[in-house]
Amino acid sequence: MSSTFVGMPTLPSQRGHGNLHAEEPFPQAATRELGNSQLRANLRHATHTIRDKRLNVVGELPDWEDLRQAGSDTKDAVMADLPAKLDEFEKNFTARGGVVHWARDAEEANRIVTDLVRATGSEEIVKVKSMATQEIGLNEHLEEQGIAAFETDLAELIVQLGHDKPSHILVPAIHKNRTEVRDIFLNEMPEVDPDLTDNPAELAMAARAHLRQKFLSAKVAISGANFALADTGTLGVVESEGNGRMCLTLPETLITVMGIEKVLPSAQDLEVFMQLLPRSSTGERMNPYTSLWTGVTEGDGPQNVHIVLLDNGRTNALADKYGRTALNCIRCSACMNVCPVYERTGGHAYGSTYPGPIGAILSPLMTGIEAEDNGSLPYASSLCGACYDACPVKINIPDILVHLRGEDVKAQHAASRVPTEMDLLMKGAEIALSSGKVLNLMEKALPLGRLAAGRDKKIKKLPGKLAGAWTSSRDIPAPPAQSFRDWWKKEGRS
């Protein structure tokens, strides 16, 4: 059994790589996405539908808050003892015929998976929906190596055929409506009926026909995992369509790529998480398909079973005492469905595999706040707290967002010793507020601001990075003709 250190990271290679980086600052990306009215309509309909379903099924449980606390406590305990739990899982997974591989980053994980697929002689694989494989860019890497990867989850298939990127953790094609899906199928499925309509049942049948032969012929499948049970070496996947069950049982070789944070102490913990996850994600009391497998069983299912345990920046997040609870995430997407920012901008604006409120904290924690444009992600929030209220494991996302904003400011100061505009403004505020006389003198100059206002008595544009950003999306009322102090004195009330 290998010895694996998952403590305080010190090497740059331990930071996350792959599809974890914002390609442009969030405000710039969000501005572009806000111009897509069809996207906004699709998102509003989908998120409100899921949100309403979740509220109904959560309201049925009188002990919902107790379940949330139990889930939070369990995940906190795992993170406090993660090395031991991973070693325990490896021991039990290996004892039952599985093979464990450890990957420090996306590059190493992709190389391990590629070598395992090549060893089978196969040039095609089928995939179960997996955030971890999206994170490391596995599909793109396999394609470069001459290996074709076929997504079998309906939403992932839509994204893949549409040459698009996922925009939601649970429903990757949430930004597409059914008419757009029909058009993708007509353009990308040669065998599809040209008279295909946008009826959901017809679309599902078209996808089933397209994938059926792949299921029956595939020798290798790649999956993620929702849970890994340390006490038995068991892996679990929950899904709604049954495609995952086909991938997990039919091929000869099964390779699972899983983040190291997904481990749970024991099977008993599923009593809590199998109530929290379906209600928070799909608004269902129970997932239609729950698959659990433990190693290799002779004559039943895959006979060549592997798992790649992925770090890729997770130890970097674990080392942050304020942000490490982000690793408690069970990928339910409840935070996205209640977030006013996500509802209007969609997932693509975040750049990373992980969009929405959880992505705004998880991506910078895994890559480092200074990585590319990830420093802009913690500002992609109104701090309304709806995400915290919805989170089934009680991740305090608003607090972590504020913490990461502070880390971003520190990183900017470390990169440049020249005072920023914000530094100068705060210094000016300090001087003004330190003395009543100084504040009084500054107030006397306020009426001059009326010169910048138009006839409608509104200031529409101000110079500077900060003031300019403020007025780019809102107007400022013209200041009054006299300050409050002057009015008070004039009225003889001093």
N, C-alpha and C positions, 0 to 999 in steps of 0.2 A: 504494500500500500504506500502510495507516495505521500510525502509530507508537504503540505501547501500552506504558505503564509498568506493570510488575508488581512493583515493588520494595517498599520499606518504606512501609506505609500510614500516612497521617496524618489522613485525613478520616473522620468517622463513617460516611459513606455507603459506605465500602469494607468495612464489616463486613457479615456475612451476615444476610439477612432471609428471610422465608418460613417454611417448616416446619422450622426449625432450633432452635426454642426449646422447652425443657421448660415445660409449662403449670402444673406444680406440682412441688414438691421431690420428688426421686426416692424418698426413704424413704416419703413419703406415698403416692405412686403405686404403689410396690412392695408396700406393705402391702395395698392394695386388690386388686392382681392375684394376690397369694399366696392369697387366699381363693377363687380360681377353680380348683377341683380338676380340672375338665375341661381347662382351659388347661394346667395343669401336666402332665397325662397326655399331651396332644397334643405338647407341646414335648419332653418326655423321649423319647417314641418317635421323633419326627422327627430331633432332634439326634443321638441315639445311632445311628440308622440311617445318617445322612450321615457321621458321625464314623468309624464302622467301615469304610464304603466307602472313605473317604479314606485311612485307615491302610493298607488293602490295596494300593491303587494307588501310594501314595507308597513303600511298602516294596519295590516292584518296581525302583525306580531306585537304583542304587548311587551316583549322583552327585547325589542330591536336595539335599544341603547345598550343593554347588557351584552348583546352579541357583538356590537361594535367595540365595546371595551375589551371583551375577551379576545377578539381578533387583533386589536392593537397590542394588548399585553403579550400575546403569543409571538407576534412578529418582533416586538421589542426584545423579548427573551432570546429569540433566534439570533438577532443581530449582535447581542451581547456575548454570544457563545458560538458565533458562526464557524470558526475553524473546526471546533469539535463536532458540530453537527454535520459539516461536510465530510469530515473523515469517517464519521459513523455511516453516513449514506454510502460513501464509496465502498466501505467494507461490506455492507449488506448487498449492494448492487452487484459487486464483483462475486460474492459468494453464490449468487443465483445465476451466474453465467453471463452477466453483462460486462462490458469493458468501459472503463472510465478514462476520459482524456481531459486534461486541464489546458485551458487556453487563456493566456494573459490578455490578449487583445483580438481585434477583429481579424487582423492578418493571420495570426496563428490559428484561429478557429476556422477560417476559410481553407487554410492549407490542410488542416486535419480532415475536414469533411471531404475535400477534393481527393485526398489520398485514399480515404475509405471507399469512396464511390469508384475510383479507378480500380481498386483491388477487386471489385466485383465484376469488372469488365463491362459494366453498363454505361451507356451514354445518355440515359434518360432517368429522371427521378420524379416522383410525385411528392407533393408537399402538403402538410397540414398547416393551417394558418399559424404563423409564428412571428411575434414581434422581435425576438432575438435574431432570427435570420435576416429580417429586414434591417435591423440595427447594424449588422456586420456587412450588409450588401452581398449576401450569399448568392442570390440569383444571378447578379451581374458577374460575380467572380466565376461561377460555374460556366456561364455562357462563354466567358473568355477562354476557359479551359476546354471548350467543345462539349460541354455537358448541358443538356436541355432540362430545365426545371419547370414543372407544370403545377401551378397553383390549383388546388381543388376546392377551396372555400369559394363560394359563389361570389362574394364581394371582392376577394382577392383576385379571382379570375377576371372579373370585370376590369379591375385596375390594371392587371397584367395585359389583357387584350387591348385595352385602351391606351397602352404605352404611357401610363399615368403613374402617380405616386399615391399611396394611401393617405387619407386625411383624417382618420379617426381610428382609435385603438380597437374598438369593437366592430365598427361598420366601416371598413376602409373606403368603400365607394359611397359614403353618405352624401357626397357632394354631387352625385349623379341621380337624376330622376329616371323613371322606367323607360321613357322615350329615348333618352340618351343611351341607356343600356341596350335597348333594341338595336339602335343604330350601330353600336359597337359590335354586337353579335353578327349583324348582317355584313359588316365590313371585314370581320376577322375570323369568322367560322365558315369555311368553304362549304361545309355540308349542311348548313342551316337552311330551313325552308325560306325562300325569298318572300313569302307572304306572312312571315312571323309578325305578330302584333306585339304591343307593349303590355299585354296581359301578364301579370306576375307568374301565373301558373305555366303559361307557355314559355316564358323566359327560363324558368327553372328546369322545365323538361328539355329545352334546347341545351342548357348547360350539362344536364345529366347525360344526354346522348353524346355530347362532345367529350366528356370525361370517362365514360364507361370503359372504353377500350384501354385507356391509360391505366385505370385501376387494375384491369385483368392482366395486363402485360408487364407492369412495372416490377422490377426486381429490387428496387431500392426506394425507400420512403424516408423523408426527413420531416421531423416534427419539432414543435416546441413542447413546453410542459407548463401547466398551470401550477402544479405542486410536485414536490419530491418528498417522500416520507423517509426520514432518516432511520427509523427503527426497523424498516423492512426492505429498504432499497426500492420502493415502489414509485412509479411515475404516474401522473394523472393528467388527462386532457378533458376539458369540458367543451361541448360544442352543440350546435343547434341543427345541423344538417345531415350528419351521418357520414360525410365524406372523410372525416378524421378516422372514424372506425374502420373504413375501408383501407386507409393508408396504414393504420396500425396493425392490421391483421393479415393482409394478403401478401405483401412483399416478403422476400427472403431476408432482406437486411433492413433494419430500422435504426436510423441515426437521429438522436435527439440533441438539439442545441438549447441549452437552458442557462439563464443567468444564475449565479451562485446564490442570489437572495431568495430563490423560490423554495428553498428547503423548509419543511415543517418537522417538528419533533416526532410526531407519531400519527397513526391512522385516526386516533381519537380526535385530533384537531380538525379533521374534515367535518365533524359534526357542526362546527361553527362556520367554517369557510364555505361549506356547501349550502348554507343558508344565506350568507352574506353575498357571495359572488353572483348567483343568478338573479337575485332580486335587484342588485345594484347595476347589473350590466344590461340584461335584456328585459327586465321587469317581469321575470317568470319566477314561479315558486321553485322550479326545478329545471335543470338543463335537460333537454330531450335526450342527449347522449353524454354519458360520463364513462370514460374509458380509463381503466387502471391496469397497469401491467408491471410484473415483477420479474425481471430477468428473462431467462429462456425456459420454455416448457417444450420438451421433446414432442414433436409431431403436432404442435399447436402454435400457430403464429410464427413470426420471424425467428429464425434460428441464429441470427447474427445481430446482436443488439449492442449498440454503443450509445454513450452519452458524452457530449462535450460540455464541460462545466466552464462557463464564460465569465471572466472578470470584466475586461474592457471598461475600466473606469469605476467599477462598483466599489472597489476598495478605496478609491479616491473619495467617493461619496460617504463611505463608511467612516472615513477619517474626520469628517466634518461633524462635530458634536451637535451642531444645530440642524444640519440638513440631513443627517443619516436616516431619519425616519421616512424620507422619500423612498428608501428601499423597501419599505413595508408595502408599497403599492401592489395590488393584486390584479392590475390591468382591467378594471371593470368599466372605466370611462365615465363613471357617474359625474365626476368633476367637470368634464367637457359639456355634458348635457345641460348643466345649470349655469355655465359660464357665459356672461353677456358678451365678453370679448370673443371667445371662440365662436359663438353663434353667428357673429357678424363677419368674422374674417376667415373662418374655416381652418383646417389643419395645415394647409400648405404654407401659410404665412409664417409658421414656426420653423420651417426648414428641416427640423429633425424628424426622425421616426416617431418620436413621442411628442405629440402636439398638446394643446390645451394647458390648463393649469399645472397638471403633473409634469408635462414636458418642459414647462417654463422653469421648473426647479430641477428636474432630474437630469436634463441634458447639460446644463452648466455645472452641476455637481460632478458629473461623470467625466467631463472634458476639462474642467477648470474654467472659471468665469472669464478668463482672458482669451479663451480659444475662439478665434475668428470673430463672428458676430454674436456669439452666445451671451455676451454681456448685456445685450438688449432684451433678452427673453424675460428676465424677472420684472421688467417694467410692463409686460403685456398683461396687465391685470388692473382692475379697479379696486382691488382689495376689499371687495364686498363681503367675502367670507362664505359665499354660497358653496364653494368647493369643499371647504372644511365641514360644513353641515352635511353634505352629501356623501363624503368619503366613508366607506364601510369600515375602514381601519383607522379612522380619526387622524389622518395626516394633517397637521396644521399648516396647510399650504400658504396662507397669507403670512404667517410668521416667518416661514422660510424664504418667501419672496422678499420680505423686508431685509432679512439677513443677507441675502445674495445681492440686493441692491447696495448694501454697505460694502460688501466684498468687491463689487464692481467699481465703486468709487475709490477704494484702496488700490485696486489694480491700476486704475487710470493715474492716480497720484504716483504710484511706483514707476510707471512708464514715462512720466513727464514731471519734471520739477517745476515747470512753469505753472503759476496759479490758473485755475480754470475760471470761466465766467461765473460759475456757481460759487467758487471760493471768494471771488471779489464781491459778489452780491451778499453772501453771508457775512463777510467782513463789514460791508457797509451797513447791514442790518444791525450788527453788533454795536457799531459806533452810534447809530441812530437811537437804539433802544437803551443805551447805557446812561443817557442823560435826558431829563425832561426838557432842558433848554435846547439841546441839539434837535430833539424831536420836534419841538415847537418851531424852530427855524425851518426845518425841512417841510413841515406841514404848510408853511406859508407859501412854498413853491408849488404846492399841488395844483392850484388853479391854472398854472401854466400848461398843465396837461390838457386843458380844454382846447388848446390850439391844435393838438394832434387829432382831435375828434372832428367828424364831419357834421353835416347839417342834422343828421339823425342822432347826434350826441353820443356816438359810439366810436371807439378806437379800434380800427380793423386790422392794423398791422403795426408792429413795433420792431425795431432793429435788434440784433443780437441773436445768439443761438437759442437761449432759453425763452426770452420774451417773444422771439419770432415763432418758436414752436408753439407757445401758448396761443398766440393770435392766429395761427394757421388753421385752427379749428373752432375758435370762439371769438366773440367781440368783447371788449372791455368798456363798460359804461364810462362816459367822460366824468372826471372828478368834479365835485361841487364847486361852486363859485367861491366858497370860503370854507375854511377848515372848521371842525366842530369847536375847537378851542376859541377861534375868532368869533364864531356865532354865539358861543356861551358868554364871551366877554361883552359882545355888542348888546346882548339882551340884559346886561347888568346883573348877571347871576354869579359873578366871580366873588 
